[in-house]
Amino acid sequence: MMLSGLAFALLLGTGTVSAADAQDPQVAQGEYLSKVGDCAACHTAEGGQKYAGGLAFKTPFGVIYSTNISSDKAQGIGSYSYQDFYEVMHNGSAPNGRLYPAMPYTSYHLVTDEDMKALYAYFMQTKPAATPNRDNEVGFPFNVRTGLVFWNLVAHEDSAFQPDPAKSSNWNRGRYLVDGLGHCGECHTPRDTFMAMDDSGYLKGAMIEGVMAPEITATELRRQGWTHDSLTRLLRKGYSVKGGVFAGMYPVVEKSFAYLTDEDMHAVTSYLLGSDTPLPVPEPKQVTLDRAHPGYGLYRDYCAGCHGQEGQGKPNVTPSMYTNATLDQASPTNTLAVLLRGIPAQSYSQTERFAPMPSYAKELNEQQLADLVNFLRQTWAHQPSTLSASDIEALKKEIVEAHDE
């Protein structure tokens, strides 16, 4: 239930639910909603028991550790009443103190009472974890949590979800999932001076952990040529003809969106694309490799071995450059971030995977990075990319600072 690292989840087990309780529709619905809300990914440390907490989140104010949300009565939330649970989810107010808004109650407050009660029923049935909660590493004055009372007055409104009567029930269901339990805006919407989501930039992208959680408005997704099929495949599998997810979005897909029902997935893609009906598949762009471009030789030497001489990619090795959404983003940030940081090997199923992408941070200087990024974006995305060495230096600083926060 705490904010995933970027952005905008895990191999979720079923928790420990008795055979009788497993038949309880409310508990079953709560388990499903816990996956939609990405709860286990944030509240399960590597190697730790599910929901035992202890996962570290770097913020501009220090390190915050996710809490134990198992049914353990001493360390977890097993002693919570439903009203306690409601206050945590709606206002970040727990019986033992206020939570930092790294816990996205700023989105979860949209969840309906029916769904909130299902979540509560499920969490009261999970396996108790006696793991103590870790103290946050937050310095003064941010460690004085009474200040969060004033933050909530300024930056948080506990309002119910309001369907748009002019839109379809499918579209409204998608908005409910995206804005509520899915809490997509927590990563994909920029922050204002109070570190609250800036509604004027809703889903227009934001830097988080050294990468750009990209703009996912309907206008931008449709400009890039996304369809229901390609977006569904990305959110369910982690990759599509538009490329693959990486950084914080990889676990979100693996542990959360992959579990959406077909109906809910269609609702999400309908809302994000602004259309309930299928969208046309765009005509493939004509690509000409400019061998005189200063980035061509760099692509040939560093990229073509995996991505192909023509950028066609290799199945189960590397994605294609031709319809790659990362290259087509308005900002070159993620293209550069991938070159600087690389991407670890990612597995999507027993037969589908991508090989690791190495980092070239120590091999390419600023001018070479500028030439390569410009070549990639101009060639396959037709973006008017004209980065200079000084532009790369500034972007590198932004990426490093965002990663270290």
MIFI-596383 format. One line per 2 residues: number of its first residue (from 1); their letters; for each residue x, y, z of N, C-alpha, C. Coordinates in steps of 0.1 Angstrom, whole numbers, plus 2048, in hexadecimal, padded with zeros to 3 digits. Layout:
<sites>
NUM> a> X:Y:Z:X:Y:Z:X:Y:Z | ...
</sites>
This chain:
<sites>
1> mm> 808:7F4:800:800:800:800:809:80C:800 | 816:80B:802:81E:816:801:822:818:7F3
3> ls> 827:824:7F0:82A:828:7E2:835:81F:7DC | 833:819:7D1:83D:811:7CA:848:81A:7C6
5> gl> 855:814:7C5:860:81D:7C0:85E:820:7B2 | 85A:82B:7AC:856:831:79F:84B:831:79A
7> af> 83D:82F:79C:83C:82D:797:83F:827:79C | 832:82E:785:82A:82B:789:830:81F:78B
9> al> 82F:7D9:7A7:82C:7CF:7B1:834:7C1:7B1 | 831:7B1:7B4:838:7A5:7B8:831:798:7B5
11> ll> 838:78D:7B5:831:780:7B3:828:77E:7C0 | 81C:782:7BF:814:782:7CB:80F:774:7CE
13> gt> 810:770:7DB:80A:763:7DF:7FC:766:7E3 | 7F6:75C:7E9:7E8:75E:7EC:7E6:762:7FB
15> gt> 7F1:764:802:7F0:766:810:7EC:75A:817 | 7EA:75A:824:7E6:74F:82C:7D7:750:82F
17> vs> 7CF:74A:827:7C0:74B:829:7BB:73D:82B | 7B3:73A:835:7AD:72D:837:7A4:729:82B
19> aa> 7A2:71C:82A:799:717:81F:78B:71E:81F | 786:71F:82C:779:725:82D:779:734:829
21> da> 784:73B:82E:785:74A:82B:787:74C:81C | 78F:743:816:792:744:808:785:745:7FF
23> qd> 77A:73F:804:76E:73F:7FD:765:74C:800 | 76A:754:809:763:760:80D:765:76A:802
25> pq> 75A:76E:7FB:75C:777:7EF:762:784:7F3 | 75F:789:7FF:765:796:804:774:795:805
27> va> 779:78A:80B:787:787:80D:78E:786:7FF | 787:77E:7F7:78D:77C:7E9:78E:789:7E2
29> qg> 784:792:7E3:784:79F:7DC:78F:7A8:7E3 | 791:7A7:7F0:79B:7AF:7F6:7A9:7AA:7F2
31> ey> 7AB:79D:7F0:7B8:798:7EB:7BB:79E:7DD | 7B1:79E:7D4:7B2:7A3:7C7:7B6:7B2:7C7
33> ls> 7AE:7B9:7D0:7B1:7C8:7D1:7BF:7CB:7D7 | 7C4:7C2:7DF:7D1:7C4:7E5:7DC:7C3:7DA
35> kv> 7D9:7BB:7D0:7E2:7BA:7C4:7E1:7C6:7BC | 7D5:7CB:7B9:7D3:7D7:7B1:7DA:7E3:7B8
37> gd> 7D9:7E3:7C5:7DF:7EE:7CD:7EE:7EC:7CF | 7F4:7E1:7CB:803:7DF:7CB:808:7DE:7DA
39> ca> 800:7D9:7E3:803:7DA:7F1:80F:7D2:7F5 | 810:7C5:7F0:81B:7BC:7F4:828:7C1:7EF
41> ac> 828:7C8:7E3:835:7CC:7DE:83C:7D6:7E7 | 835:7DF:7EC:83A:7E9:7F5:83C:7E5:803
43> ht> 834:7DB:808:834:7D7:816:83B:7CA:818 | 843:7C6:80E:84B:7B9:80F:859:7BC:80C
45> ae> 862:7BB:815:870:7BD:813:876:7B0:80C | 881:7B2:805:887:7A7:7FE:88B:79C:808
47> gg> 886:790:806:889:785:80F:880:785:81B | 878:78F:81D:86F:78F:829:862:789:827
49> qk> 85A:787:831:84D:782:831:844:78C:82A | 83A:787:823:830:78F:81C:829:798:826
51> ya> 829:7A5:823:822:7AF:82A:829:7B3:838 | 835:7AE:83A:83C:7B1:846:843:7BE:846
53> gg> 843:7C5:83B:849:7D2:83A:858:7D2:839 | 85E:7DE:83B:86C:7DF:83C:873:7E3:82F
55> la> 86B:7E6:824:871:7EA:818:874:7F9:818 | 881:7FC:814:885:80A:815:881:812:809
57> fk> 87D:81F:80C:87A:828:801:882:835:804 | 88A:838:7FA:891:845:7FB:888:850:7F7
59> tp> 888:85B:7FF:880:867:7FC:889:873:7FE | 885:87E:7F9:88D:88B:7FC:88F:88E:80A
61> fg> 887:887:813:888:88B:821:88F:880:82A | 893:875:823:899:86A:82A:894:85D:826
63> vi> 898:852:82D:893:845:829:887:841:832 | 87C:83C:82B:870:838:832:86F:829:82F
65> ys> 86C:822:83A:86A:813:838:85B:810:839 | 857:807:830:849:803:830:846:7FB:83C
67> tn> 83A:7FB:840:836:7F6:84D:830:7E8:84C | 82F:7E1:857:82A:7D3:858:81A:7D5:857
69> is> 815:7CF:84C:806:7D0:84B:800:7C2:84B | 807:7B8:851:801:7AB:852:7F7:7AB:85E
71> sd> 7F1:7A0:860:7E6:79F:86B:7EC:79D:879 | 7F9:79E:87A:7FF:79D:887:7FA:7A9:890
73> ka> 7F5:7A5:89C:7EF:7AF:8A5:7F9:7B9:8AC | 805:7B4:8AD:80F:7BD:8B4:817:7C5:8AA
75> qg> 81C:7BF:89F:824:7C7:896:81D:7CB:889 | 812:7C4:886:80B:7C8:87A:7FE:7CF:87D
77> ig> 7F4:7CC:875:7E7:7D4:876:7DC:7CB:87B | 7DF:7C0:881:7D5:7B6:885:7CB:7BB:890
79> sy> 7D0:7C5:897:7C7:7CB:8A2:7BF:7D7:89D | 7C1:7DB:890:7B9:7E6:88B:7AA:7E3:88A
81> sy> 7A2:7ED:88D:794:7EC:88A:793:7F0:87C | 787:7EE:876:785:7F3:869:786:802:868
83> qd> 782:809:872:784:818:871:792:81C:871 | 79B:815:879:7A9:817:879:7AE:815:86B
85> fy> 7AB:80A:864:7AF:807:857:7AB:812:84D | 79E:816:84F:799:821:846:7A1:82E:847
87> ev> 7A4:831:853:7AB:83E:856:7BA:83D:850 | 7C0:832:851:7CD:830:84A:7CC:832:83B
89> mh> 7C2:82B:835:7C1:82B:827:7BC:838:821 | 7B4:83F:829:7AE:84C:824:7B7:858:828
91> ng> 7BD:858:834:7C3:864:839:7D1:862:83E | 7D6:856:83D:7E4:853:842:7E5:854:851
93> sa> 7DA:852:858:7DA:854:867:7D8:846:86D | 7E3:841:873:7E3:834:87A:7E2:835:889
95> pn> 7DE:82A:890:7DC:82B:89E:7E9:830:8A5 | 7F5:82D:8A0:801:830:8A6:808:83C:8A0
97> gr> 801:844:898:807:850:892:803:852:884 | 807:85D:87E:804:860:870:80F:85A:867
99> ly> 80A:856:85B:813:851:851:818:85C:847 | 824:85A:842:829:863:838:821:860:82B
101> pa> 81F:86A:822:817:867:816:81F:85F:80C | 82A:859:80F:830:84F:807:826:843:806
103> mp> 81E:841:811:813:838:811:808:840:809 | 804:83B:7FD:7FB:843:7F5:7ED:844:7F9
105> yt> 7EA:848:805:7DC:84A:80A:7D7:856:802 | 7DF:85E:7FC:7DB:869:7F3:7D4:864:7E7
107> sy> 7D5:857:7E4:7CE:851:7D9:7C4:847:7DE | 7C7:83F:7E9:7BF:835:7EE:7B2:83A:7F4
109> hl> 7B1:847:7F7:7A5:84C:7FD:799:84B:7F3 | 79C:849:7E6:792:848:7DC:78B:83A:7DC
111> vt> 791:831:7E3:78B:823:7E3:77E:823:7EA | 774:81C:7E4:767:81C:7EA:766:814:7F7
113> de> 75C:817:7FF:75A:810:80C:759:801:80A | 752:7FD:7FF:751:7EE:7FD:75F:7E8:7FB
115> dm> 767:7EE:7F2:774:7E9:7EF:77D:7EA:7FC | 77C:7F5:803:784:7F6:80F:781:7EC:819
117> ka> 774:7E8:81B:771:7DD:824:776:7D0:81F | 776:7CE:812:77C:7C1:80D:78B:7C1:810
119> ly> 792:7CC:80E:7A0:7CC:811:7A2:7C9:820 | 79B:7CF:828:79C:7CD:837:79A:7BE:83A
121> ay> 78F:7B8:834:78C:7AA:837:798:7A1:833 | 79E:7A5:828:7AA:79D:823:7B6:79E:82C
123> fm> 7B9:7AA:830:7C5:7AC:838:7C4:7A6:846 | 7B8:7A6:84B:7B6:79F:858:7B8:790:857
125> qt> 7B9:78B:84B:7BA:77C:849:7C9:778:845 | 7D1:782:843:7DF:77F:83E:7E7:778:849
127> kp> 7F2:772:845:7FB:76B:84F:802:776:857 | 801:774:865:807:77E:86D:817:77E:86C
129> aa> 81D:789:86C:82B:78A:86B:830:792:878 | 838:78C:880:83C:793:88C:848:79C:88A
131> tp> 84B:7A0:87E:856:7A8:87B:854:7B6:880 | 85D:7BC:888:85B:7C9:88E:85D:7D4:882
133> nr> 856:7DF:884:858:7E9:87A:865:7F1:87C | 86B:7F5:871:878:7FC:872:875:80B:874
135> dn> 87E:811:87B:87D:820:87D:882:827:870 | 87A:831:86C:87E:839:860:88A:841:863
137> ev> 892:844:858:89E:84B:859:89B:859:853 | 893:861:85A:88F:86E:856:893:878:860
139> gf> 89A:883:85C:89F:88D:865:895:898:868 | 899:8A0:872:891:8AC:876:890:8B6:86A
141> pf> 885:8BC:868:878:8BC:86F:86E:8B1:86A | 872:8AA:860:869:8A1:859:865:895:862
143> nv> 86D:892:86C:86A:887:875:85F:88B:87F | 85B:898:880:851:89C:889:843:89A:881
145> rt> 83D:890:884:831:88C:87C:825:894:87E | 825:89D:888:819:8A6:88A:818:8AF:87E
147> gl> 824:8B2:877:823:8BA:86C:81B:8B4:860 | 819:8A7:861:810:8A1:856:802:8A5:857
149> vf> 7FE:8A9:863:7F0:8AF:865:7EE:8BB:85C | 7F8:8C3:85C:7F7:8CF:854:7F9:8CC:845
151> wn> 801:8C2:842:803:8BE:834:7F6:8B9:82E | 7EF:8B1:836:7E2:8AC:832:7D8:8B7:82F
153> lv> 7D8:8C1:838:7CF:8CC:836:7D2:8D4:829 | 7DE:8D4:825:7E2:8DC:819:7E1:8D3:80D
155> ah> 7E6:8C6:80E:7E8:8BE:802:7DF:8B2:800 | 7D7:8AF:80A:7CF:8A3:808:7C0:8A6:80B
157> ed> 7B7:8A0:803:7A9:8A1:805:7A3:893:804 | 79D:890:80F:797:882:810:789:883:809
159> sa> 789:881:7FC:77D:882:7F4:77A:874:7ED | 76D:871:7EB:769:865:7E5:76B:865:7D6
161> fq> 76C:859:7D0:76C:859:7C2:75F:85D:7BC | 760:865:7B2:754:86A:7AB:754:866:79D
163> pd> 74B:85D:799:74B:859:78A:746:865:782 | 74B:865:776:747:86F:76C:73B:86A:764
165> pa> 72F:870:766:723:86B:760:724:86C:751 | 72C:874:74B:72D:876:73D:736:86A:736
167> ks> 73C:862:73F:745:858:73A:73F:84A:73D | 744:840:736:73F:832:737:743:82C:745
169> sn> 73B:822:749:73F:81B:756:74D:815:755 | 750:810:749:75E:80A:747:769:815:749
171> wn> 767:821:743:771:82C:745:772:830:753 | 766:831:75A:766:835:768:76D:82A:771
173> rg> 76B:81D:76E:771:813:775:781:814:773 | 785:817:767:793:819:765:799:824:76C
175> ry> 792:82F:76D:797:83B:775:798:838:783 | 78E:830:788:78D:82C:796:79A:824:79A
177> lv> 79D:81A:791:7A9:812:793:7B6:819:792 | 7B7:822:788:7C3:829:785:7C6:833:790
179> dg> 7BC:83B:794:7BE:846:79E:7BD:841:7AC | 7B6:836:7AF:7B4:831:7BC:7BF:826:7C0
181> lg> 7BB:81A:7C1:7C4:80F:7C5:7D1:80F:7BC | 7CF:811:7AF:7DB:811:7A6:7E5:81C:7A9
183> hc> 7E0:827:7AF:7E8:832:7B3:7F3:836:7A8 | 7EF:836:79C:7F8:839:791:7FE:847:792
185> ge> 7F5:850:796:7F9:85E:796:804:861:7A0 | 806:858:7AA:810:85A:7B4:81E:85A:7AE
187> ch> 820:853:7A3:82D:853:79C:82C:85C:78F | 821:85B:788:820:861:77B:81C:870:77B
189> tp> 819:876:787:815:884:788:820:88B:78F | 824:897:78A:82E:89F:791:829:8A4:79F
191> rd> 833:8A7:7A7:830:8AD:7B5:831:8BC:7B5 | 829:8C2:7BE:82A:8D0:7BF:833:8D4:7CB
193> tf> 833:8E0:7CF:83D:8E5:7D9:83B:8DE:7E7 | 82F:8D9:7E9:82B:8D1:7F5:82E:8C2:7F4
195> ma> 833:8BE:7E8:835:8B0:7E5:828:8A8:7E4 | 81E:8AF:7E1:811:8A9:7DE:80F:8A8:7CF
197> md> 807:89F:7CA:805:89D:7BC:7FF:8AA:7B6 | 805:8AF:7AB:801:8BB:7A5:7F6:8B8:79B
199> ds> 7EA:8BB:79E:7DF:8B7:795:7E0:8BD:787 | 7E6:8C9:786:7E8:8CF:779:7F0:8C7:770
201> gy> 7F8:8BE:775:801:8B5:76D:7FD:8A7:76E | 7F0:8A4:770:7EB:896:772:7F0:88D:767
203> lk> 7F7:883:76C:7FC:878:763:806:87D:758 | 80C:888:75A:815:88E:750:823:88A:752
205> ga> 826:881:75C:833:87C:75E:83B:884:769 | 844:87C:76F:84C:882:77A:859:879:77C
207> mi> 863:880:781:870:879:784:86E:871:791 | 872:865:791:872:85D:79E:87D:852:79D
209> eg> 886:852:7A7:891:849:7A8:899:848:79B | 89C:854:795:8A5:854:78A:8A0:851:77D
211> vm> 893:84F:77B:88D:84E:76E:880:856:76E | 87B:858:762:86F:85F:760:863:856:75F
213> ap> 85A:857:769:84D:850:768:846:857:75D | 845:852:751:841:85A:745:832:85F:746
215> ei> 830:868:73D:822:86D:73B:819:862:736 | 80E:860:73D:805:856:739:7F7:85B:737
217> ta> 7F6:868:732:7E9:86D:72F:7E4:867:722 | 7D7:867:720:7D2:861:713:7D8:868:707
219> te> 7DA:875:708:7DF:87C:6FC:7ED:877:6F9 | 7F5:876:703:803:871:700:804:862:6FC
221> lr> 7FC:85A:702:7FC:84C:6FF:7F7:84A:6F1 | 7ED:851:6ED:7E8:850:6DF:7F2:856:6D5
223> rq> 7F8:860:6D8:803:866:6CF:80E:85B:6CD | 811:854:6D7:81B:84A:6D5:817:83D:6CE
225> gw> 80A:83C:6CC:804:830:6C5:801:825:6CD | 7FE:827:6DA:7FA:81C:6E3:7EC:818:6DF
227> th> 7E9:80B:6E0:7DC:805:6DE:7D8:7FD:6EB | 7CB:7F9:6EB:7C7:7F1:6F7:7D0:7E4:6F7
229> ds> 7D3:7DE:6EC:7DA:7D2:6EC:7E9:7D4:6F1 | 7EF:7DE:6EC:7FD:7E0:6F0:7FE:7E5:6FF
231> lt> 7F5:7ED:703:7F5:7F2:711:7F1:7E6:71B | 7E8:7DE:717:7E4:7D2:71F:7F0:7C9:720
233> rl> 7F7:7C6:715:802:7BD:716:80D:7C3:71F | 810:7D0:71E:81A:7D6:726:816:7D5:735
235> lr> 80A:7D8:738:806:7D7:746:805:7C9:74C | 802:7C0:743:800:7B2:748:80D:7AA:747
237> kg> 815:7AD:73D:821:7A5:73B:82E:7AC:73E | 82E:7BA:73D:83A:7C1:73F:841:7C6:732
239> ys> 83C:7C2:727:841:7C6:71A:837:7C5:70F | 839:7CC:705:830:7CB:6F9:838:7D0:6ED
241> vk> 831:7D2:6E2:838:7D8:6D6:83E:7E6:6D9 | 839:7EC:6E3:83E:7F9:6E7:84A:7F9:6F0
243> gg> 84F:7ED:6F3:85B:7EC:6FC:857:7E6:709 | 860:7E7:713:85D:7E0:720:85E:7EA:72B
245> vf> 858:7E7:737:859:7EF:743:867:7EC:749 | 86B:7F6:751:878:7F4:759:877:7FD:765
247> ag> 881:7FC:76D:882:803:77A:876:7FF:783 | 870:809:789:865:806:793:859:801:78D
249> my> 857:802:780:84A:7FE:779:84B:7EE:777 | 856:7E9:777:857:7DA:775:850:7D2:780
251> pv> 854:7D5:78D:84C:7CE:797:83E:7D1:798 | 83A:7DD:794:82C:7E1:794:824:7D8:78B
253> ve> 82A:7D5:77F:823:7CC:775:823:7BE:77B | 82F:7BA:77F:830:7AC:783:827:7A8:78F
255> ks> 825:7B2:798:81F:7AE:7A4:811:7B5:7A6 | 80D:7BD:79D:800:7C4:79E:7F8:7C3:792
257> fa> 7FB:7CA:787:7F3:7CB:77B:7F1:7BE:774 | 7FB:7B5:776:7FA:7A8:76F:7EE:7A0:774
259> yl> 7E8:7A4:780:7DD:79C:786:7D0:7A2:783 | 7CF:7AD:77C:7C2:7B3:779:7BA:7AA:771
261> td> 7AD:7A9:774:7A4:7A2:76B:7A3:7A8:75D | 79F:7A0:754:79E:7A6:746:795:7B2:746
263> ed> 78A:7B2:74E:781:7BD:74E:787:7C9:754 | 78E:7C8:75F:795:7D3:765:7A1:7D8:75C
265> mh> 7A8:7CF:756:7B2:7D4:74D:7AD:7DC:741 | 7A2:7D8:73C:79C:7DF:731:797:7ED:736
267> av> 792:7ED:742:78E:7FA:748:79A:804:74A | 7A5:7FE:74E:7B1:806:750:7B6:80C:743
269> ts> 7B7:803:739:7BC:808:72C:7B2:811:725 | 7A5:80F:727:79B:818:722:79D:826:728
271> yl> 79F:827:735:7A1:834:73B:7AE:83A:737 | 7B9:833:737:7C5:839:733:7C6:83D:725
273> lg> 7BF:836:71C:7BF:839:70E:7B4:843:70A | 7AA:844:713:79F:84D:710:795:847:706
275> sd> 795:83A:706:78C:834:6FC:788:826:700 | 77B:823:700:776:815:703:778:80B:6F8
277> tp> 779:811:6EC:77A:809:6E0:788:807:6DA | 78B:7FD:6D2:799:7FB:6CD:79D:807:6C5
279> lp> 7AA:80A:6C6:7B1:814:6BF:7B8:80F:6B3 | 7BA:816:6A8:7C1:810:69D:7D0:80F:6A0
281> vp> 7D6:804:69B:7E4:802:69C:7EB:80C:692 | 7F4:814:697:7FA:81E:68E:803:818:684
283> ep> 804:81E:678:80D:81A:66E:81B:81A:672 | 823:810:66F:831:811:673:839:81C:66D
285> kq> 841:822:675:849:82E:671:854:829:667 | 856:831:65D:861:82E:654:86F:832:65B
287> vt> 878:829:65B:885:82C:662:890:82B:658 | 899:835:658:8A5:836:650:8B1:838:659
289> ld> 8BA:82F:659:8C6:830:661:8D0:83A:65B | 8D2:845:661:8DC:84F:65C:8EA:84B:661
291> ra> 8F1:845:658:8FE:840:65C:908:84B:65D | 905:857:659:90D:863:65B:90B:86A:669
293> hp> 901:865:670:8FD:86B:67D:908:867:687 | 90D:871:68F:917:86D:699:913:863:6A3
295> gy> 906:860:6A4:902:855:6AD:901:848:6A7 | 902:847:699:900:83A:693:90B:830:697
297> gl> 918:835:697:923:82C:69A:922:827:6A9 | 91D:830:6B1:91B:82C:6BF:910:821:6C0
299> yr> 905:823:6B9:8FB:819:6B9:900:80B:6B4 | 907:80C:6A9:90D:800:6A3:916:7F9:6AD
301> dy> 91F:800:6B4:929:7FA:6BD:923:7F6:6CA | 919:7FD:6CF:914:7FA:6DD:906:7F4:6DD
303> ca> 8FE:7F5:6D3:8F0:7F1:6D4:8EC:7E7:6CA | 8F2:7E7:6BE:8ED:7DE:6B3:8EF:7D0:6B6
305> gc> 8F9:7CC:6BE:8FB:7BE:6C1:8EF:7B8:6C8 | 8E8:7BF:6D0:8DC:7BA:6D6:8CF:7BE:6CF
307> hg> 8CE:7CB:6CB:8C2:7D1:6C6:8C1:7CF:6B7 | 8CB:7CA:6B0:8CB:7C8:6A2:8D0:7D3:69A
309> qe> 8D6:7D1:68F:8DB:7DB:686:8D1:7E5:682 | 8C4:7E0:680:8B9:7E9:67C:8B0:7ED:688
311> gq> 8B4:7E9:694:8AC:7ED:6A0:8A0:7E4:6A2 | 8A0:7D8:69B:895:7CF:69B:893:7C7:6A8
313> gk> 89E:7C7:6B1:89D:7C0:6BD:89E:7B1:6BB | 89E:7A9:6C6:89F:79B:6C6:895:795:6D0
315> pn> 88D:78C:6CC:883:785:6D5:88A:77F:6E1 | 885:782:6ED:88A:77D:6F9:898:782:6FC
317> vt> 89D:78C:6F5:8AA:792:6F8:8A8:7A1:6FA | 8A3:7A8:6F0:8A2:7B7:6F1:896:7BC:6E9
319> ps> 890:7C7:6EE:885:7CD:6E7:889:7D4:6DA | 87F:7D5:6D1:881:7DC:6C4:882:7EB:6C7
321> my> 889:7F2:6BE:88A:801:6BF:87E:807:6B7 | 878:800:6AE:86F:806:6A5:863:80D:6AB
323> tn> 85D:807:6B5:851:80C:6BB:853:80F:6CA | 860:811:6CE:864:812:6DC:85E:81F:6E2
325> at> 856:81D:6EC:850:829:6F2:859:832:6FA | 864:82B:6FF:86E:833:707:875:83D:6FE
327> ld> 878:839:6F2:87F:842:6E8:875:84D:6E4 | 868:84A:6E4:85E:854:6DF:859:85D:6EA
329> qa> 85D:85C:6F6:858:865:700:85D:873:6FD | 856:87D:701:859:88B:6FF:867:88F:705
331> sp> 86A:889:710:876:88B:717:880:880:714 | 88D:884:712:897:879:710:89C:873:71D
333> tn> 897:876:728:89C:872:735:89D:863:736 | 893:85C:733:894:84D:735:89D:846:72B
335> tl> 89E:84C:71F:8A8:846:715:8B6:847:71B | 8B9:853:721:8C6:855:727:8C7:84D:734
337> av> 8BD:84C:73C:8BE:845:748:8C1:836:746 | 8BB:830:73B:8BE:822:738:8CC:820:734
339> ll> 8D2:82A:72C:8E0:829:728:8E9:82A:734 | 8E5:833:73D:8EE:835:749:8ED:82A:753
341> rg> 8E1:825:755:8DE:81B:760:8DD:80D:75C | 8DA:80B:74F:8D7:7FD:74A:8CA:7F8:750
343> ip> 8C7:7EC:74C:8BA:7E5:751:8BE:7D7:754 | 8BB:7D2:760:8BE:7C4:763:8B5:7BA:75B
345> aq> 8B9:7AE:75A:8B1:7A4:753:8A3:7A4:758 | 899:7A3:750:88B:7A3:754:884:797:74E
347> sy> 87E:78F:757:876:783:752:867:786:753 | 860:783:749:852:786:748:84A:779:74A
349> sq> 850:76E:746:849:760:747:855:756:745 | 851:74A:746:85C:73F:744:862:740:736
351> te> 85B:745:72D:860:745:71F:863:753:719 | 860:75E:721:861:76B:71C:86A:773:726
353> rf> 874:779:720:87D:781:729:886:78A:720 | 88C:794:727:896:79D:720:8A3:79B:727
355> ap> 8AE:79C:71F:8BB:79B:725:8BF:7A8:72C | 8C9:7A8:734:8CD:7B5:73B:8D2:7BF:731
357> mp> 8D0:7CB:734:8D5:7D6:72C:8E1:7DC:735 | 8ED:7DD:72F:8F8:7E2:737:8F8:7F1:739
359> sy> 8FF:7F6:743:900:805:744:90C:80A:73C | 90B:815:736:916:81B:72F:91A:828:735
361> ak> 917:82A:742:91B:836:749:92A:839:749 | 932:82F:74A:940:830:74A:947:82F:73D
363> el> 93F:82B:733:945:829:726:943:834:71C | 938:83C:71D:935:846:714:935:854:71B
365> ne> 93C:85D:715:93C:86B:71A:92F:872:717 | 92E:87F:71B:922:886:719:91F:888:70A
367> qq> 929:88B:702:926:88E:6F4:922:881:6ED | 928:876:6F1:924:869:6EB:916:865:6EF
369> la> 912:868:6FB:905:865:700:8FB:86E:6F8 | 8FE:87A:6F7:8F6:883:6EF:8F4:87E:6E1
371> dl> 8FE:87A:6DA:8FD:876:6CD:8F5:869:6CC | 8F7:860:6D5:8F0:853:6D5:8E1:855:6D8
373> vn> 8DE:85D:6E2:8D0:860:6E5:8C9:867:6DA | 8CF:871:6D4:8C9:878:6C8:8C7:86E:6BD
375> fl> 8D0:865:6BA:8CF:85C:6AF:8C3:852:6B2 | 8C2:84D:6BE:8B7:843:6C1:8AA:84A:6BF
377> rq> 8A8:856:6C5:89B:85D:6C5:898:862:6B7 | 8A2:867:6B0:89F:86C:6A2:89B:861:699
379> tw> 8A3:856:69A:8A1:84B:690:894:843:692 | 891:83F:69E:886:836:6A0:879:83D:6A6
381> ah> 87B:848:6AC:86F:84F:6B1:86C:85C:6A9 | 875:860:6A0:873:86C:699:871:878:6A2
383> qp> 878:877:6AE:878:883:6B7:883:88D:6B3 | 880:89A:6B4:88A:8A4:6B1:894:8A6:6BC
385> st> 89C:89B:6BE:8A5:89B:6C9:8B3:8A1:6C5 | 8B6:8AC:6CC:8C3:8B4:6C9:8CA:8B6:6D5
387> ls> 8CC:8AC:6DE:8D3:8AE:6EA:8E2:8B1:6E8 | 8E7:8B9:6F0:8F6:8BC:6F0:8FC:8B5:6FC
389> as> 909:8B6:6FD:911:8B0:708:90D:8B7:715 | 90A:8C4:715:906:8CB:721:8F8:8C7:725
391> di> 8EF:8C4:71B:8E2:8BF:71F:8E3:8B2:726 | 8EC:8A9:721:8ED:89C:727:8F3:89D:735
393> ea> 8FC:8A6:737:902:8A9:744:8F7:8AD:74E | 8EE:8B6:74A:8E3:8BA:753:8D9:8AF:755
395> lk> 8D6:8A7:74B:8CD:89C:74D:8D3:891:756 | 8DF:88F:755:8E6:885:75D:8E5:889:76C
397> ke> 8E7:896:76E:8E6:89B:77C:8D8:899:781 | 8CE:89C:779:8C0:89A:77D:8BD:88B:780
399> iv> 8C2:882:778:8C0:874:779:8C6:86F:786 | 8D3:873:788:8DA:86E:794:8D4:874:7A1
401> ea> 8D0:880:7A1:8CA:886:7AD:8BD:880:7B0 | 8B5:87D:7A6:8A8:877:7A8:8AA:868:7AD
403> hd> 8B4:861:7A8:8B7:854:7AC:8BB:853:7BB | 8C3:85D:7BF:8C8:85E:7CD:8BE:862:7D7
405> e> 8B3:868:7D3:8A9:86E:7DD:8A3:862:7E5
</sites>
